[in-house]
Amino acid sequence: METPGRHRPVLLQETLGFLRNGPGLYLDATLGEAGHARALLEAEPEARLLGCDRDPAAVAHARGLLATLGARVIVEQASFRQLPEIHRRHGGEPFAGALFDLGLSSRQLDDPERGMSFMAEGPLDLRMDPGSGTPAAEALKRVEERELAEVLRRHGEVPRAAHLARAISGAARAGRLETTSALVATVERCLGGRAHPRRLAQVFQALRRWVNEEAEELEAALSWLPAAMRPGGVVVTIAFHSLEDRTIKQALRGIQAAPRRLPPLPTSRPAEGPWETLTRHVVTPTSVERASNPRSRSARLRAFRRRTS
Ligand SMILES: C[S@@+](CC[C@H](N)C(=O)[O-])C[C@H]1O[C@@H](n2cnc3c(N)ncnc32)[C@H](O)[C@@H]1O
């Protein structure tokens, strides 16, 4: 049985297998409940950690959990876009390893006040940091229908996005979309019956990614990483849906959107990017982990090493 609110670190042994890289400074950019961070610091006695999370409740909780490690750990509230500034402020030592375990912690998912889940009644908020940005209910009152349809398509791959966008923005403007259950009811009315949980999950995911600007956050972090890692430093990412995984794969494998109209230069080999891929194929949880922690089901781990030259 899962304990509500308690987060179990996903792909823990696999993460440590790649991330452990000897003494030095490590970054955990998604500290959450510090499960991965604590295990890393136990396994690597000479490792130090800069642990960050945008969620102030996660930061307070993790500070308590890591307090016994004293000066080996610095915990800061920061979103990915603030990492360069935080890193600089703490001396800018290049990282030996960095972890991005994306998505939500169980604590966030299970807290009805966050409005993250279609399974619990709560305000339609969806922010990871309740102190910044705009709650989903407010943002939906202002968004253009066409933009909302694009959000549903781009961030949730939601079918019939235009149709749903009209219904959702109509309900929001009429002041009928303040809670998670009101959103569920609007989606179901629009689709003409009980919506499949998968469809509801896609809608909630799309709105959450939009409200938290998750795509922009991730892209900012990935473009900063080459400058922040030491040569030989390892980055481990854990994504929970294909959109995120694709962004990571493309950024860290150096896959560029092809300039289609230009023919390839005859003698050039593709330029080597700063990363060497350590995971030829994506790593997924074993059937044992999936059975004991259903939330691990869609996890996809990738690891990359900063080239030494
Ligand atoms: C899956 S949990 C991490 C769990 C953690 N590895 C553990 O073992 O407890 C993801 C965490 O990342 C944080 N997060 C997600 N996107 C973020 C961003 N752009 N900037 C900072 N933190 C982010 C969330 O607030 C959440 O606490």
The ligand as an ORCA input file, in Angstrom:
! r2SCAN-3c Opt
* xyz 0 1
  C       9.338     13.933     -8.354
  S       9.650     15.179     -7.181
  C      11.311     14.896     -6.656
  C      11.415     13.828     -5.610
  C      12.795     13.652     -5.044
  N      13.758     13.182     -6.020
  C      12.770     12.729     -3.845
  O      13.480     11.703     -3.866
  O      12.062     13.003     -2.881
  C       9.848     16.581     -8.182
  C      10.131     17.871     -7.446
  O      10.638     18.776     -8.401
  C      10.144     20.058     -8.139
  N      10.178     20.779     -9.410
  C       9.516     20.483    -10.544
  N       9.792     21.388    -11.495
  C      10.652     22.276    -10.947
  C      11.319     23.444    -11.446
  N      11.120     23.887    -12.682
  N      12.154     24.091    -10.616
  C      12.384     23.623     -9.349
  N      11.761     22.551     -8.816
  C      10.923     21.879     -9.617
  C       8.748     19.831     -7.599
  O       8.342     20.917     -6.786
  C       8.912     18.530     -6.810
  O       9.146     18.769     -5.449
*
